[in-house]
């Protein structure tokens, strides 16, 4: 069964950096698009099936989304964090493997102290 697990969230001081990870398991992931949301509704960054990244205006220039196909993992590198980035970050994956499957992770909490 497909599953997504996020990790990397923790308490960090303003101006600091964090790298979140989103790892898929339970199958093969040759064609998948992944997006990071925060607080379930705000899209932060996404990487499409072709590996092309896209960012929200608040994330552009500070966050970088990347993927490691060999590890079935997508990363979100977050720099210059501020208190406004405090949120639960969720990973969403859209997988094409014979059929379309959409998955959500359980979320990882990022807290930025001022």
C-alpha positions, -999 to 999 in steps of 0.1 A, spaced: 0 0 0 13 34 -9 23 57 19 38 92 23 59 101 53 71 137 60 100 144 84 123 172 93 100 197 111 112 211 143 117 244 163 141 268 146 151 304 152 141 331 127 167 334 100 175 297 102 170 269 77 153 235 76 150 207 51 118 187 51 116 153 35 87 135 19 93 98 13 70 75 -6 69 37 0 49 7 -10 54 9 -47 74 23 -76 73 60 -83 85 67 -118 58 92 -126 48 113 -97 42 150 -90 46 163 -54 35 194 -37 41 209 -3 13 226 15 11 242 48 -19 242 71 -35 220 45 -46 247 22 -16 270 13 4 257 -16 41 264 -9 60 245 -36 55 218 -62 75 197 -86 56 183 -116 60 150 -134 88 163 -155 107 176 -125 99 213 -130 96 232 -98 71 260 -90 68 282 -59 43 304 -42 52 341 -40 61 337 -3 84 308 -10 101 320 -41 138 329 -35 138 312 0 126 276 -6 138 250 -30 120 218 -39 139 189 -52 136 151 -56 158 121 -54 143 94 -75 166 67 -61 152 74 -26 116 81 -37 120 113 -17 111 149 -23 128 176 -3 119 211 7 149 232 16 137 263 35 160 292 42 156 326 58 127 313 79 104 337 97 76 333 123 51 335 94 65 302 81 53 284 113 28 258 102 22 221 97 37 212 64 20 185 44 32 165 14 8 156 -14 17 132 -42 -1 125 -74 11 92 -88 5 77 -123 11 40 -122 -15 23 -144 -41 43 -125 -41 77 -108 -34 77 -71 -33 107 -47 -17 105 -13 -13 128 17 13 126 44 5 131 81 22 164 83 53 177 100 54 207 123 77 236 117 79 263 144 99 294 138 107 315 169 113 352 167 
